[in-house]
Every structure is written in structure tokens, then in C-alpha cells.
Amino acid sequence: MTEGYCVKCKAKREMANATKVTMKNGRKAMKGKCPKCGTGMYRILGN
């Protein structure tokens, strides 16, 4: 699981349903949901 920051809960949490995506500029990121509140979470990964 990937850890990300939830802006709604204001805490770091493990992402639920995390998937690897590529942004428009070519960088890789993880996209998922907060398991507690359901808000979308995003984490930019290194190259």
C-alpha cells in the first residue's frame, strides 16, 4: 500500500484502491482514496 496525505482529514494515511498513473507532463503518480473519509488522494512519485 502507498501512503499519502489526506487534505480533508489532515493526516497521512494508506491509500485504498491505489493505482499507478502517468500525468500529462510524463511524471508518475499514485492515485487512490482515503479509507476513512473517501476523499481522492494523490502522491507524486520520483522519476
Residue, then its C-alpha position, 0 to 999 in steps of 0.5 A: m500500500t502507498e501512503g499519502y496525505c489526506v487534505k480533508c482529514k489532515a493526516k497521512r494515511e494508506m491509500a485504498n484502491a491505489t493505482k499507478v498513473t502517468m500525468k500529462n507532463g510524463r511524471k508518475a503518480m499514485k492515485g487512490k482514496c482515503p479509507k476513512c473519509g473517501t476523499g481522492m488522494y494523490r502522491i507524486l512519485g520520483n522519476 
